[in-house]
Structures are given as C-alpha cells and as structure tokens.
Amino acid sequence: MSDDTKNQHTTLNVTKAAVSVAGTVAKSTPLSAVGVALDVADVGLSVYDDRKNSTTRNTVTTISATTAGFGGGVAGGLVGATAGTAICPGIGTIVGGIVGGVIGGVGARFGAKKAINKVGDDLEYDIEILVCSKCGEQFECHVYKTGRAKSLCEDCR
Ligand SMILES: [Zn+2]
C-alpha cells in the first residue's frame, strides 16, 4: 500500500469514526436531553393552554414546529459536519455537526412557528369574531391565546 493510499484510508476512517461519535454524542449528551425536555414541556404547556381555552391551535403549532425543528437539526448537523470535515477532519466534523445541528434546529423551529402561525391566522384557526362587552364593537378574538372569557376588544382591555 502506498503512503498516499494509506493516508486517504486513515482520513476516511477518522471521518467515519467522527460522524458516528457525533451521532452518539448528539443522542446522549445532557444538551440534547435538555432540548427534548424543553420540547416536551413546550408541548405540555400548549396542551394546557388549549384545554383552558377549548382550542387546538397551540398544540398543533407547537408539535408542527417541534417536528420541523428536529428535521432542521438533522439537516443542519449534516451541513455542519461536512463543513467541519473540510476545515479539519475529526474534531471539525464533531464540532461542526453539533453547532450545525443546534443552529439548524433552532432556526427551523423558529421559522416554522412563524410560518404556521401565519397560516393559522389566514385560516382564522381558533380566531372568533366577538362583540366587546364594554364598547359593543366587533373584534377578532385570538381564542387560542386569551380564551373566550375575555370578551373585551383590544382598546377596552
Ligand atoms: Zn371595546
């Protein structure tokens, strides 16, 4: 085996090992455990809000955004690992993978939540037209946020 071929093999093996380590680290680190715990708490809070307001929009939005966040995290991780490998195979792959995963996950989740909320508004999902009990004007009540109990328009609140 020539030295060149040997070096290529070594680089390839280091990259493979790094990718598998990055995968294991991402699955088992407290950081990702905290992320999952926060997601579960977030969904739990949304369910609570929806039960309180007799709506479903909070839960649907949060679960959709969380799913998009996972997808974005995986995609970001792959992009980061590839970029990191180009800079420095091994450590670069691991660091790039983790950084890319976090940025991708947060970015996708944030973007998804905004997009889903926009669609929800367009569909008037859990938005009702109520009559203000103080000034008698009709107004859009975001039931999924405030519940139906607050029958005052924005001006009278
Ligand atoms: Zn009013």
Backbone and ligand atoms as CSV (ligand in chain L), in Angstrom:
chain,resi,resn,atom,element,x,y,z
A,1,MET,N,N,0.863,-1.214,0.000
A,1,MET,CA,C,0.000,0.000,0.000
A,1,MET,C,C,0.888,1.250,0.000
A,2,SER,N,N,0.660,2.176,-0.927
A,2,SER,CA,C,1.489,3.391,-0.970
A,2,SER,C,C,1.081,4.327,0.167
A,3,ASP,N,N,1.961,5.252,0.478
A,3,ASP,CA,C,1.681,6.177,1.589
A,3,ASP,C,C,0.422,7.005,1.332
A,4,ASP,N,N,0.249,7.403,0.051
A,4,ASP,CA,C,-0.914,8.222,-0.306
A,4,ASP,C,C,-2.227,7.481,-0.032
A,5,THR,N,N,-2.281,6.245,-0.500
A,5,THR,CA,C,-3.486,5.438,-0.312
A,5,THR,C,C,-3.752,5.248,1.174
A,6,LYS,N,N,-2.699,5.009,1.918
A,6,LYS,CA,C,-2.804,4.791,3.358
A,6,LYS,C,C,-3.398,6.032,4.042
A,7,ASN,N,N,-2.880,7.201,3.645
A,7,ASN,CA,C,-3.373,8.460,4.232
A,7,ASN,C,C,-4.852,8.675,3.929
A,8,GLN,N,N,-5.229,8.370,2.692
A,8,GLN,CA,C,-6.643,8.530,2.322
A,8,GLN,C,C,-7.525,7.621,3.166
A,9,HIS,N,N,-7.033,6.395,3.372
A,9,HIS,CA,C,-7.800,5.446,4.184
A,9,HIS,C,C,-7.931,5.946,5.619
A,10,THR,N,N,-6.827,6.453,6.137
A,10,THR,CA,C,-6.828,6.958,7.512
A,10,THR,C,C,-7.826,8.106,7.641
A,11,THR,N,N,-7.787,9.054,6.708
A,11,THR,CA,C,-8.692,10.201,6.743
A,11,THR,C,C,-10.145,9.740,6.693
A,12,LEU,N,N,-10.407,8.791,5.803
A,12,LEU,CA,C,-11.764,8.279,5.645
A,12,LEU,C,C,-12.246,7.624,6.941
A,13,ASN,N,N,-11.357,6.831,7.549
A,13,ASN,CA,C,-11.732,6.149,8.790
A,13,ASN,C,C,-11.966,7.142,9.921
A,14,VAL,N,N,-11.124,8.167,10.010
A,14,VAL,CA,C,-11.286,9.189,11.052
A,14,VAL,C,C,-12.626,9.894,10.843
A,15,THR,N,N,-12.954,10.226,9.594
A,15,THR,CA,C,-14.215,10.902,9.297
A,15,THR,C,C,-15.400,10.028,9.689
A,16,LYS,N,N,-15.321,8.747,9.319
A,16,LYS,CA,C,-16.394,7.812,9.657
A,16,LYS,C,C,-16.573,7.716,11.165
A,17,ALA,N,N,-15.456,7.577,11.876
A,17,ALA,CA,C,-15.489,7.474,13.336
A,17,ALA,C,C,-16.083,8.745,13.930
A,18,ALA,N,N,-15.679,9.899,13.406
A,18,ALA,CA,C,-16.155,11.185,13.923
A,18,ALA,C,C,-17.657,11.328,13.724
A,19,VAL,N,N,-18.132,10.920,12.554
A,19,VAL,CA,C,-19.570,11.013,12.285
A,19,VAL,C,C,-20.339,10.132,13.270
A,20,SER,N,N,-19.821,8.937,13.537
A,20,SER,CA,C,-20.530,8.053,14.455
A,20,SER,C,C,-20.439,8.580,15.881
A,21,VAL,N,N,-19.290,9.165,16.262
A,21,VAL,CA,C,-19.163,9.774,17.595
A,21,VAL,C,C,-20.128,10.952,17.716
A,22,ALA,N,N,-20.160,11.795,16.676
A,22,ALA,CA,C,-21.060,12.962,16.697
A,22,ALA,C,C,-22.497,12.508,16.876
A,23,GLY,N,N,-22.859,11.424,16.200
A,23,GLY,CA,C,-24.213,10.897,16.325
A,23,GLY,C,C,-24.503,10.432,17.736
A,24,THR,N,N,-23.550,9.708,18.317
A,24,THR,CA,C,-23.720,9.197,19.674
A,24,THR,C,C,-23.787,10.345,20.673
A,25,VAL,N,N,-22.879,11.323,20.502
A,25,VAL,CA,C,-22.838,12.479,21.396
A,25,VAL,C,C,-24.171,13.224,21.329
A,26,ALA,N,N,-24.639,13.454,20.107
A,26,ALA,CA,C,-25.890,14.201,19.927
A,26,ALA,C,C,-27.049,13.484,20.602
A,27,LYS,N,N,-27.027,12.144,20.582
A,27,LYS,CA,C,-28.116,11.372,21.167
A,27,LYS,C,C,-28.036,11.335,22.688
A,28,SER,N,N,-26.817,11.345,23.225
A,28,SER,CA,C,-26.662,11.039,24.639
A,28,SER,C,C,-26.249,12.224,25.518
A,29,THR,N,N,-25.895,13.368,24.930
A,29,THR,CA,C,-25.440,14.471,25.781
A,29,THR,C,C,-26.602,15.087,26.553
A,30,PRO,N,N,-26.297,15.641,27.727
A,30,PRO,CA,C,-27.328,16.353,28.505
A,30,PRO,C,C,-27.958,17.465,27.673
A,31,LEU,N,N,-27.149,18.084,26.785
A,31,LEU,CA,C,-27.652,19.192,25.961
A,31,LEU,C,C,-28.878,18.752,25.174
A,32,SER,N,N,-28.776,17.597,24.515
A,32,SER,CA,C,-29.916,17.149,23.715
A,32,SER,C,C,-31.040,16.660,24.618
A,33,ALA,N,N,-30.683,16.123,25.779
A,33,ALA,CA,C,-31.714,15.718,26.747
A,33,ALA,C,C,-32.499,16.943,27.209
A,34,VAL,N,N,-31.785,18.036,27.466
A,34,VAL,CA,C,-32.431,19.282,27.868
A,34,VAL,C,C,-33.337,19.766,26.744
A,35,GLY,N,N,-32.835,19.671,25.514
A,35,GLY,CA,C,-33.630,20.084,24.357
A,35,GLY,C,C,-34.929,19.308,24.273
A,36,VAL,N,N,-34.850,17.994,24.430
A,36,VAL,CA,C,-36.045,17.153,24.361
A,36,VAL,C,C,-36.988,17.480,25.513
A,37,ALA,N,N,-36.405,17.674,26.716
A,37,ALA,CA,C,-37.224,18.013,27.888
A,37,ALA,C,C,-37.971,19.325,27.651
A,38,LEU,N,N,-37.267,20.310,27.076
A,38,LEU,CA,C,-37.900,21.608,26.796
A,38,LEU,C,C,-39.018,21.439,25.776
A,39,ASP,N,N,-38.773,20.607,24.757
A,39,ASP,CA,C,-39.802,20.362,23.742
A,39,ASP,C,C,-41.034,19.727,24.371
A,40,VAL,N,N,-40.800,18.740,25.235
A,40,VAL,CA,C,-41.916,18.063,25.900
A,40,VAL,C,C,-42.675,19.068,26.767
A,41,ALA,N,N,-41.930,19.900,27.504
A,41,ALA,CA,C,-42.558,20.909,28.350
A,41,ALA,C,C,-43.359,21.899,27.504
A,42,ASP,N,N,-42.801,22.273,26.365
A,42,ASP,CA,C,-43.435,23.214,25.448
A,42,ASP,C,C,-44.764,22.650,24.935
A,43,VAL,N,N,-44.743,21.396,24.520
A,43,VAL,CA,C,-45.957,20.749,24.036
A,43,VAL,C,C,-46.958,20.637,25.177
A,44,GLY,N,N,-46.462,20.272,26.366
A,44,GLY,CA,C,-47.331,20.153,27.533
A,44,GLY,C,C,-48.033,21.464,27.852
A,45,LEU,N,N,-47.290,22.556,27.806
A,45,LEU,CA,C,-47.857,23.886,28.071
A,45,LEU,C,C,-48.913,24.244,27.030
A,46,SER,N,N,-48.638,23.885,25.774
A,46,SER,CA,C,-49.586,24.179,24.693
A,46,SER,C,C,-50.878,23.419,24.902
A,47,VAL,N,N,-50.749,22.152,25.305
A,47,VAL,CA,C,-51.943,21.343,25.571
A,47,VAL,C,C,-52.737,21.979,26.710
A,48,TYR,N,N,-52.037,22.426,27.738
A,48,TYR,CA,C,-52.680,23.073,28.879
A,48,TYR,C,C,-53.450,24.319,28.425
A,49,ASP,N,N,-52.777,25.176,27.630
A,49,ASP,CA,C,-53.421,26.395,27.107
A,49,ASP,C,C,-54.663,26.045,26.297
A,50,ASP,N,N,-54.535,25.024,25.447
A,50,ASP,CA,C,-55.648,24.647,24.584
A,50,ASP,C,C,-56.825,24.098,25.394
A,51,ARG,N,N,-56.524,23.310,26.409
A,51,ARG,CA,C,-57.605,22.770,27.253
A,51,ARG,C,C,-58.338,23.905,27.955
A,52,LYS,N,N,-57.543,24.855,28.437
A,52,LYS,CA,C,-58.091,26.003,29.155
A,52,LYS,C,C,-58.994,26.829,28.235
A,53,ASN,N,N,-58.547,27.013,26.978
A,53,ASN,CA,C,-59.270,27.881,26.041
A,53,ASN,C,C,-60.224,27.106,25.129
A,54,SER,N,N,-60.319,25.789,25.301
A,54,SER,CA,C,-61.090,24.913,24.402
A,54,SER,C,C,-60.686,25.111,22.951
A,55,THR,N,N,-59.396,25.133,22.703
A,55,THR,CA,C,-58.883,25.276,21.341
A,55,THR,C,C,-57.891,24.142,21.060
A,56,THR,N,N,-57.352,24.116,19.848
A,56,THR,CA,C,-56.346,23.108,19.487
A,56,THR,C,C,-55.115,23.737,18.850
A,57,ARG,N,N,-55.203,25.027,18.560
A,57,ARG,CA,C,-54.165,25.662,17.745
A,57,ARG,C,C,-52.778,25.649,18.389
A,58,ASN,N,N,-52.709,25.882,19.712
A,58,ASN,CA,C,-51.400,25.914,20.380
A,58,ASN,C,C,-50.676,24.578,20.234
A,59,THR,N,N,-51.411,23.501,20.455
A,59,THR,CA,C,-50.812,22.166,20.385
A,59,THR,C,C,-50.348,21.869,18.963
A,60,VAL,N,N,-51.225,22.138,17.997
A,60,VAL,CA,C,-50.890,21.854,16.597
A,60,VAL,C,C,-49.654,22.653,16.176
A,61,THR,N,N,-49.613,23.939,16.533
A,61,THR,CA,C,-48.489,24.793,16.156
A,61,THR,C,C,-47.197,24.287,16.782
A,62,THR,N,N,-47.243,23.981,18.078
A,62,THR,CA,C,-46.023,23.576,18.769
A,62,THR,C,C,-45.501,22.246,18.262
A,63,ILE,N,N,-46.397,21.283,18.071
A,63,ILE,CA,C,-45.952,19.962,17.599
A,63,ILE,C,C,-45.384,20.075,16.185
A,64,SER,N,N,-46.039,20.867,15.326
A,64,SER,CA,C,-45.535,21.035,13.955
A,64,SER,C,C,-44.156,21.690,13.970
A,65,ALA,N,N,-44.004,22.725,14.812
A,65,ALA,CA,C,-42.725,23.441,14.866
A,65,ALA,C,C,-41.632,22.552,15.449
A,66,THR,N,N,-41.992,21.730,16.434
A,66,THR,CA,C,-41.008,20.829,17.041
A,66,THR,C,C,-40.525,19.811,16.017
A,67,THR,N,N,-41.470,19.271,15.246
A,67,THR,CA,C,-41.117,18.309,14.199
A,67,THR,C,C,-40.193,18.957,13.178
A,68,ALA,N,N,-40.532,20.176,12.774
A,68,ALA,CA,C,-39.693,20.903,11.814
A,68,ALA,C,C,-38.314,21.151,12.419
A,69,GLY,N,N,-38.283,21.421,13.725
A,69,GLY,CA,C,-37.010,21.664,14.417
A,69,GLY,C,C,-36.112,20.443,14.381
A,70,PHE,N,N,-36.692,19.253,14.610
A,70,PHE,CA,C,-35.896,18.022,14.547
A,70,PHE,C,C,-35.306,17.850,13.156
A,71,GLY,N,N,-36.140,18.038,12.128
A,71,GLY,CA,C,-35.686,17.913,10.745
A,71,GLY,C,C,-34.574,18.897,10.448
A,72,GLY,N,N,-34.776,20.146,10.886
A,72,GLY,CA,C,-33.773,21.192,10.673
A,72,GLY,C,C,-32.486,20.874,11.407
A,73,GLY,N,N,-32.605,20.280,12.584
A,73,GLY,CA,C,-31.427,19.908,13.369
A,73,GLY,C,C,-30.594,18.859,12.660
A,74,VAL,N,N,-31.265,17.867,12.107
A,74,VAL,CA,C,-30.542,16.806,11.386
A,74,VAL,C,C,-29.875,17.386,10.144
A,75,ALA,N,N,-30.631,18.189,9.379
A,75,ALA,CA,C,-30.092,18.801,8.161
A,75,ALA,C,C,-28.918,19.720,8.506
A,76,GLY,N,N,-29.111,20.552,9.548
A,76,GLY,CA,C,-28.052,21.471,9.978
A,76,GLY,C,C,-26.822,20.706,10.438
A,77,GLY,N,N,-27.045,19.597,11.137
A,77,GLY,CA,C,-25.942,18.771,11.620
A,77,GLY,C,C,-25.114,18.206,10.477
A,78,LEU,N,N,-25.792,17.750,9.426
A,78,LEU,CA,C,-25.086,17.192,8.265
A,78,LEU,C,C,-24.274,18.269,7.558
A,79,VAL,N,N,-24.890,19.454,7.382
A,79,VAL,CA,C,-24.182,20.561,6.733
A,79,VAL,C,C,-22.979,20.961,7.569
A,80,GLY,N,N,-23.188,21.091,8.890
A,80,GLY,CA,C,-22.099,21.465,9.794
A,80,GLY,C,C,-20.985,20.436,9.791
A,81,ALA,N,N,-21.336,19.148,9.816
A,81,ALA,CA,C,-20.332,18.081,9.831
A,81,ALA,C,C,-19.512,18.103,8.550
A,82,THR,N,N,-20.192,18.353,7.414
A,82,THR,CA,C,-19.491,18.405,6.133
A,82,THR,C,C,-18.524,19.586,6.096
A,83,ALA,N,N,-19.028,20.762,6.541
A,83,ALA,CA,C,-18.166,21.957,6.574
A,83,ALA,C,C,-17.012,21.745,7.540
A,84,GLY,N,N,-17.313,21.183,8.706
A,84,GLY,CA,C,-16.271,20.933,9.707
A,84,GLY,C,C,-15.216,19.962,9.198
A,85,THR,N,N,-15.645,18.951,8.442
A,85,THR,CA,C,-14.714,17.969,7.884
A,85,THR,C,C,-13.773,18.635,6.900
A,86,ALA,N,N,-14.312,19.571,6.111
A,86,ALA,CA,C,-13.494,20.274,5.123
A,86,ALA,C,C,-12.419,21.106,5.814
A,87,ILE,N,N,-12.779,21.704,6.951
A,87,ILE,CA,C,-11.816,22.545,7.673
A,87,ILE,C,C,-10.810,21.673,8.422
A,88,CYS,N,N,-11.326,20.711,9.158
A,88,CYS,CA,C,-10.462,19.869,9.976
A,88,CYS,C,C,-11.162,18.536,10.234
A,89,PRO,N,N,-10.810,17.494,9.474
A,89,PRO,CA,C,-11.474,16.195,9.670
A,89,PRO,C,C,-11.295,15.714,11.107
A,90,GLY,N,N,-12.290,15.074,11.648
A,90,GLY,CA,C,-12.191,14.583,13.023
A,90,GLY,C,C,-12.892,15.539,13.955
A,91,ILE,N,N,-12.090,16.367,14.635
A,91,ILE,CA,C,-12.643,17.348,15.574
A,91,ILE,C,C,-13.604,18.293,14.848
A,92,GLY,N,N,-13.194,18.747,13.670
A,92,GLY,CA,C,-14.020,19.671,12.883
A,92,GLY,C,C,-15.372,19.064,12.558
A,93,THR,N,N,-15.354,17.764,12.256
A,93,THR,CA,C,-16.607,17.069,11.920
A,93,THR,C,C,-17.554,17.076,13.122
A,94,ILE,N,N,-16.997,16.763,14.287
A,94,ILE,CA,C,-17.813,16.682,15.505
A,94,ILE,C,C,-18.360,18.064,15.876
A,95,VAL,N,N,-17.436,19.037,15.975
A,95,VAL,CA,C,-17.839,20.388,16.370
A,95,VAL,C,C,-18.816,20.959,15.351
A,96,GLY,N,N,-18.491,20.816,14.066
A,96,GLY,CA,C,-19.363,21.326,13.003
A,96,GLY,C,C,-20.737,20.686,13.066
A,97,GLY,N,N,-20.753,19.374,13.321
A,97,GLY,CA,C,-22.021,18.650,13.385
A,97,GLY,C,C,-22.897,19.148,14.514
A,98,ILE,N,N,-22.299,19.354,15.678
A,98,ILE,CA,C,-23.074,19.799,16.845
A,98,ILE,C,C,-23.563,21.237,16.654
A,99,VAL,N,N,-22.634,22.114,16.245
A,99,VAL,CA,C,-23.006,23.525,16.044
A,99,VAL,C,C,-24.078,23.637,14.960
A,100,GLY,N,N,-23.864,22.924,13.852
A,100,GLY,CA,C,-24.837,22.960,12.755
A,100,GLY,C,C,-26.190,22.422,13.200
A,101,GLY,N,N,-26.161,21.366,14.011
A,101,GLY,CA,C,-27.402,20.764,14.493
A,101,GLY,C,C,-28.199,21.720,15.356
A,102,VAL,N,N,-27.504,22.420,16.258
A,102,VAL,CA,C,-28.182,23.356,17.159
A,102,VAL,C,C,-28.771,24.525,16.361
A,103,ILE,N,N,-27.929,25.108,15.489
A,103,ILE,CA,C,-28.386,26.260,14.698
A,103,ILE,C,C,-29.538,25.847,13.774
A,104,GLY,N,N,-29.371,24.698,13.102
A,104,GLY,CA,C,-30.408,24.219,12.191
A,104,GLY,C,C,-31.720,23.968,12.925
A,105,GLY,N,N,-31.621,23.343,14.097
A,105,GLY,CA,C,-32.813,23.017,14.867
A,105,GLY,C,C,-33.547,24.250,15.338
A,106,VAL,N,N,-32.808,25.182,15.919
A,106,VAL,CA,C,-33.408,26.411,16.444
A,106,VAL,C,C,-33.998,27.232,15.297
A,107,GLY,N,N,-33.227,27.364,14.222
A,107,GLY,CA,C,-33.663,28.170,13.072
A,107,GLY,C,C,-34.915,27.601,12.439
A,108,ALA,N,N,-34.919,26.282,12.211
A,108,ALA,CA,C,-36.066,25.652,11.551
A,108,ALA,C,C,-37.305,25.792,12.425
A,109,ARG,N,N,-37.119,25.598,13.714
A,109,ARG,CA,C,-38.240,25.663,14.649
A,109,ARG,C,C,-38.847,27.054,14.696
A,110,PHE,N,N,-37.961,28.065,14.794
A,110,PHE,CA,C,-38.394,29.455,14.852
A,110,PHE,C,C,-39.139,29.831,13.573
A,111,GLY,N,N,-38.526,29.485,12.423
A,111,GLY,CA,C,-39.137,29.796,11.130
A,111,GLY,C,C,-40.466,29.079,10.969
A,112,ALA,N,N,-40.507,27.805,11.380
A,112,ALA,CA,C,-41.718,27.005,11.229
A,112,ALA,C,C,-42.846,27.586,12.067
A,113,LYS,N,N,-42.539,27.991,13.299
A,113,LYS,CA,C,-43.582,28.508,14.184
A,113,LYS,C,C,-44.205,29.775,13.583
A,114,LYS,N,N,-43.336,30.642,13.028
A,114,LYS,CA,C,-43.831,31.871,12.389
A,114,LYS,C,C,-44.723,31.532,11.196
A,115,ALA,N,N,-44.241,30.597,10.367
A,115,ALA,CA,C,-44.977,30.218,9.159
A,115,ALA,C,C,-46.319,29.582,9.521
A,116,ILE,N,N,-46.298,28.693,10.522
A,116,ILE,CA,C,-47.531,28.005,10.921
A,116,ILE,C,C,-48.535,29.012,11.487
A,117,ASN,N,N,-48.032,29.963,12.280
A,117,ASN,CA,C,-48.912,30.985,12.844
A,117,ASN,C,C,-49.546,31.841,11.755
A,118,LYS,N,N,-48.762,32.138,10.714
A,118,LYS,CA,C,-49.272,32.920,9.580
A,118,LYS,C,C,-50.420,32.167,8.904
A,119,VAL,N,N,-50.205,30.878,8.658
A,119,VAL,CA,C,-51.244,30.054,8.035
A,119,VAL,C,C,-52.475,29.999,8.946
A,120,GLY,N,N,-52.241,29.835,10.244
A,120,GLY,CA,C,-53.337,29.792,11.211
A,120,GLY,C,C,-54.165,31.064,11.171
A,121,ASP,N,N,-53.481,32.206,11.076
A,121,ASP,CA,C,-54.182,33.496,11.001
A,121,ASP,C,C,-54.996,33.591,9.715
A,122,ASP,N,N,-54.395,33.166,8.594
A,122,ASP,CA,C,-55.082,33.217,7.304
A,122,ASP,C,C,-56.343,32.355,7.323
A,123,LEU,N,N,-56.264,31.216,8.005
A,123,LEU,CA,C,-57.415,30.305,8.073
A,123,LEU,C,C,-58.370,30.687,9.196
A,124,GLU,N,N,-57.995,31.716,9.961
A,124,GLU,CA,C,-58.747,32.121,11.154
A,124,GLU,C,C,-58.950,30.924,12.084
A,125,TYR,N,N,-57.875,30.177,12.258
A,125,TYR,CA,C,-57.852,28.988,13.090
A,125,TYR,C,C,-57.927,29.415,14.564
A,126,ASP,N,N,-59.007,29.042,15.228
A,126,ASP,CA,C,-59.237,29.406,16.629
A,126,ASP,C,C,-59.238,30.925,16.852
A,127,ILE,N,N,-59.699,31.644,15.830
A,127,ILE,CA,C,-59.929,33.081,15.961
A,127,ILE,C,C,-61.434,33.298,15.780
A,128,GLU,N,N,-62.057,34.019,16.670
A,128,GLU,CA,C,-63.512,34.226,16.573
A,128,GLU,C,C,-63.823,35.714,16.573
A,129,ILE,N,N,-64.926,36.071,15.911
A,129,ILE,CA,C,-65.388,37.451,15.946
A,129,ILE,C,C,-66.336,37.568,17.143
A,130,LEU,N,N,-65.960,38.352,18.113
A,130,LEU,CA,C,-66.789,38.551,19.303
A,130,LEU,C,C,-67.215,40.019,19.386
A,131,VAL,N,N,-68.223,40.267,20.183
A,131,VAL,CA,C,-68.677,41.639,20.409
A,131,VAL,C,C,-68.158,42.078,21.779
A,132,CYS,N,N,-67.484,43.216,21.783
A,132,CYS,CA,C,-66.899,43.728,23.019
A,132,CYS,C,C,-68.015,44.039,24.021
A,133,SER,N,N,-67.851,43.531,25.237
A,133,SER,CA,C,-68.912,43.725,26.234
A,133,SER,C,C,-68.886,45.134,26.822
A,134,LYS,N,N,-67.880,45.932,26.481
A,134,LYS,CA,C,-67.805,47.293,27.005
A,134,LYS,C,C,-68.263,48.326,25.976
A,135,CYS,N,N,-67.614,48.288,24.751
A,135,CYS,CA,C,-67.963,49.317,23.765
A,135,CYS,C,C,-68.915,48.800,22.686
A,136,GLY,N,N,-69.203,47.473,22.669
A,136,GLY,CA,C,-70.159,46.933,21.723
A,136,GLY,C,C,-69.625,46.744,20.322
A,137,GLU,N,N,-68.340,47.036,20.093
A,137,GLU,CA,C,-67.738,46.854,18.770
A,137,GLU,C,C,-67.368,45.384,18.569
A,138,GLN,N,N,-67.413,44.937,17.274
A,138,GLN,CA,C,-66.934,43.590,16.962
A,138,GLN,C,C,-65.416,43.597,16.914
A,139,PHE,N,N,-64.828,42.518,17.356
A,139,PHE,CA,C,-63.370,42.418,17.262
A,139,PHE,C,C,-62.951,40.965,17.088
A,140,GLU,N,N,-61.729,40.785,16.536
A,140,GLU,CA,C,-61.154,39.449,16.357
A,140,GLU,C,C,-60.570,38.988,17.677
A,141,CYS,N,N,-61.113,37.892,18.206
A,141,CYS,CA,C,-60.587,37.360,19.457
A,141,CYS,C,C,-59.682,36.170,19.150
A,142,HIS,N,N,-58.416,36.271,19.530
A,142,HIS,CA,C,-57.492,35.147,19.368
A,142,HIS,C,C,-57.724,34.181,20.527
A,143,VAL,N,N,-58.761,33.353,20.344
A,143,VAL,CA,C,-59.237,32.480,21.417
A,143,VAL,C,C,-58.117,31.580,21.942
A,144,TYR,N,N,-57.251,31.113,21.031
A,144,TYR,CA,C,-56.184,30.190,21.440
A,144,TYR,C,C,-55.179,30.870,22.376
A,145,LYS,N,N,-55.147,32.204,22.381
A,145,LYS,CA,C,-54.238,32.929,23.271
A,145,LYS,C,C,-54.938,33.362,24.553
A,146,THR,N,N,-56.136,33.926,24.405
A,146,THR,CA,C,-56.767,34.595,25.546
A,146,THR,C,C,-57.965,33.836,26.106
A,147,GLY,N,N,-58.485,32.860,25.352
A,147,GLY,CA,C,-59.709,32.192,25.785
A,147,GLY,C,C,-60.919,33.062,25.472
A,148,ARG,N,N,-62.113,32.515,25.697
A,148,ARG,CA,C,-63.330,33.262,25.353
A,148,ARG,C,C,-63.802,34.167,26.492
A,149,ALA,N,N,-63.250,33.946,27.670
A,149,ALA,CA,C,-63.710,34.698,28.838
A,149,ALA,C,C,-63.473,36.191,28.671
A,150,LYS,N,N,-62.342,36.562,28.037
A,150,LYS,CA,C,-62.042,37.977,27.870
A,150,LYS,C,C,-62.788,38.512,26.671
A,151,SER,N,N,-64.018,39.007,26.909
A,151,SER,CA,C,-64.807,39.481,25.781
A,151,SER,C,C,-64.685,40.998,25.638
A,152,LEU,N,N,-63.471,41.494,25.859
A,152,LEU,CA,C,-63.225,42.933,25.664
A,152,LEU,C,C,-62.292,43.102,24.460
A,153,CYS,N,N,-62.549,44.109,23.627
A,153,CYS,CA,C,-61.675,44.369,22.491
A,153,CYS,C,C,-60.333,44.912,22.991
A,154,GLU,N,N,-59.366,44.987,22.065
A,154,GLU,CA,C,-58.011,45.422,22.454
A,154,GLU,C,C,-58.022,46.791,23.130
A,155,ASP,N,N,-58.896,47.690,22.659
A,155,ASP,CA,C,-58.941,49.052,23.190
A,155,ASP,C,C,-59.462,49.098,24.625
A,156,CYS,N,N,-60.398,48.191,24.935
A,156,CYS,CA,C,-61.051,48.251,26.239
A,156,CYS,C,C,-60.339,47.415,27.305
A,157,ARG,N,N,-59.325,46.644,26.893
A,157,ARG,CA,C,-58.641,45.789,27.857
A,157,ARG,C,C,-57.742,46.565,28.795
L,1,ZN,ZN,ZN,-64.262,47.599,23.383
